[in-house]
């Protein structure tokens, strides 16, 4: 199921995910990726159903479900529900960050929720601390880029994606998140230049390995 999702085979991802859930029961990661797939496919009703399952977990481990569930609700015109989901994400992340204040991943997640909620000052304070750290997972940066794109902040989103390239993370995974955050691809010169740079590096890696 995960391989299908990352390959952009979203119909197959939903089918494989459904098979997994029937055989093994509820799983937050599986619900999340099924929801992502339906989101990209434009089936918002099914996406909402699986996001509801993913975000209702008592001890959720995959916080991107909260990021994109909120973006889905906003896409559907329900800003209040979007804000409620993002606030739930903050309520989960903030206590963990208090317990582990040096956890860069948690701090970046908090910054993402602040971004989506329009809390610019809080976001600036968190992201300044995050960007001082060289070592964190590129996927959280993809979530952050998606948050910027969802808000129409194309230049900021592109700069985050460029940071992943500077980290040496040449993965096409960002494309899936961008499809959810911004159904219409950005048209700015900065975005076009990034895509050209990414494709060049990605092609070079494929030729090398």
C-alpha positions in Angstrom: 0.0 0.0 0.0 2.8 2.4 0.9 4.7 1.6 -2.3 1.6 2.3 -4.3 1.1 5.7 -2.6 4.6 6.8 -3.1 4.5 5.7 -6.7 1.5 7.8 -7.3 -0.8 4.8 -7.9 -3.5 6.1 -5.6 -6.4 3.8 -6.7 -4.2 0.8 -6.0 -3.1 2.3 -2.7 -6.7 2.5 -1.5 -7.4 -1.0 -2.6 -4.4 -2.4 -0.8 -5.1 -0.4 2.3 -8.7 -1.7 2.4 -7.4 -5.3 2.2 -5.0 -4.6 5.1 -7.7 -3.1 7.3 -10.0 -6.1 6.6 -7.3 -8.6 7.5 -5.6 -6.9 10.4 -8.0 -4.2 11.8 -7.6 -0.5 12.3 -4.2 1.1 11.8 -3.6 4.8 12.0 -0.8 4.9 9.4 -2.9 2.8 6.9 -6.0 5.0 7.4 -3.8 8.1 6.9 -2.3 7.0 3.6 -5.7 5.8 2.4 -7.1 9.2 3.3 -4.2 10.9 1.5 -4.9 8.8 -1.6 -8.6 9.6 -1.7 -7.7 13.3 -1.1 -5.5 13.4 -4.2 -8.1 11.5 -6.2 -10.7 14.2 -5.3 -12.9 11.8 -3.3 -13.3 14.1 -0.3 -16.0 12.0 1.4 -13.9 8.9 1.5 -10.8 10.9 2.5 -12.8 12.5 5.4 -13.9 9.0 6.6 -10.4 7.7 6.8 -9.0 10.9 8.3 -11.7 10.6 11.0 -10.4 7.1 11.8 -6.8 8.3 11.8 -7.3 11.3 14.0 -9.6 9.6 16.5 -6.8 7.3 17.7 -6.3 7.6 21.5 -2.5 7.8 21.0 -1.8 8.9 17.4 1.8 8.6 16.2 1.4 10.0 12.7 0.6 13.7 13.0 0.5 14.4 9.3 -3.1 13.0 9.5 -4.0 16.2 11.5 -2.1 18.5 9.0 -3.9 17.2 5.9 -7.3 16.5 7.5 -7.4 20.1 8.4 -6.4 21.1 4.8 -9.1 18.8 3.5 -11.8 20.5 5.7 -10.6 23.9 4.5 -10.7 22.8 0.9 -14.3 21.7 1.6 -15.1 25.2 3.0 -15.2 24.2 6.7 -12.6 26.5 8.3 -14.0 25.9 11.8 -13.5 22.1 11.5 -10.1 22.7 10.0 -9.0 24.8 12.9 -10.4 22.3 15.4 -8.3 19.5 13.8 -5.1 21.6 13.8 -5.7 22.6 17.4 -6.1 18.9 18.3 -2.7 18.4 16.7 -1.2 21.2 18.9 -2.8 19.6 22.0 -1.1 16.4 21.2 2.3 17.8 20.2 2.7 20.5 22.9 2.8 18.3 26.0 5.3 15.9 24.3 7.5 18.9 23.4 7.4 20.1 27.0 8.7 16.6 28.0 11.3 16.5 25.2 12.1 20.2 24.4 15.1 19.2 22.2 12.9 17.1 19.9 13.3 19.0 16.6 10.6 16.9 14.8 8.0 17.8 17.4 9.0 21.5 17.3 8.7 21.6 13.6 5.2 20.0 13.8 4.2 22.6 16.2 5.4 25.3 13.8 3.4 23.7 11.0 0.1 23.9 13.0 0.9 27.5 14.0 1.4 28.2 10.3 -1.9 26.8 9.3 -3.7 28.6 12.1 -2.2 31.9 11.1 -0.2 32.3 14.2 2.7 34.0 12.5 4.6 35.2 15.6 4.4 31.8 17.2 5.4 30.1 14.0 8.4 32.5 13.6 9.7 31.7 17.1 9.4 27.9 16.6 10.8 27.8 13.1 13.8 29.9 14.0 14.8 27.3 16.6 14.1 24.5 14.1 16.2 25.8 11.3 19.2 26.0 13.6 19.2 22.3 13.7 20.7 20.4 10.8 19.2 17.0 11.5 15.5 16.2 11.1 13.3 14.2 8.8 12.6 15.8 5.4 9.0 14.6 5.5 8.2 17.1 8.2 9.6 19.7 5.8 7.3 18.5 3.1 4.4 19.0 5.5 5.6 22.5 6.2 5.9 23.3 2.5 2.4 21.9 2.0 1.1 24.3 4.8 2.7 27.2 3.0 1.2 26.2 -0.4 -2.2 25.6 1.2 -2.1 29.2 2.4 -1.0 30.5 -1.0 2.5 31.3 0.2 4.3 29.9 -2.8 7.7 31.5 -2.3 7.9 30.3 1.3 6.8 26.8 0.2 9.5 26.7 -2.5 12.2 27.8 -0.1 11.3 25.0 2.3 11.5 22.5 -0.6 14.9 23.9 -1.6 16.1 23.3 1.9 15.3 19.6 1.5 17.6 19.6 -1.6 20.3 21.3 0.3 20.0 18.5 2.9 20.6 16.0 0.1 17.0 14.7 0.3 16.1 14.2 -3.4 12.8 12.4 -3.0 9.7 12.9 -5.1 7.4 12.5 -2.1 6.8 16.2 -1.9 4.7 15.9 -5.0 2.0 13.9 -3.3 1.7 16.4 -0.4 1.6 19.4 -2.9 -1.3 17.8 -4.7 -3.3 17.8 -1.5 -2.3 21.2 -0.4 -2.7 22.9 -3.8 -4.8 21.0 -6.4 -3.7 23.6 -9.0 0.2 23.6 -9.3 1.9 26.9 -8.5 2.9 28.9 -11.5 5.6 31.1 -10.1 9.1 31.4 -11.6 10.6 30.2 -8.3 8.5 27.1 -8.3 9.4 26.3 -12.0 13.1 26.8 -11.2 12.8 24.4 -8.2 11.1 21.7 -10.3 13.8 22.0 -13.0 16.5 21.7 -10.4 14.8 18.8 -8.6 14.2 16.9 -11.9 17.9 17.3 -12.9 19.1 16.0 -9.5 16.6 13.2 -9.5 17.6 12.1 -13.0 21.2 12.2 -12.1 20.7 10.0 -9.1 18.7 7.4 -11.1 21.4 7.3 -13.7 24.1 6.9 -11.1 22.4 4.2 -9.0 
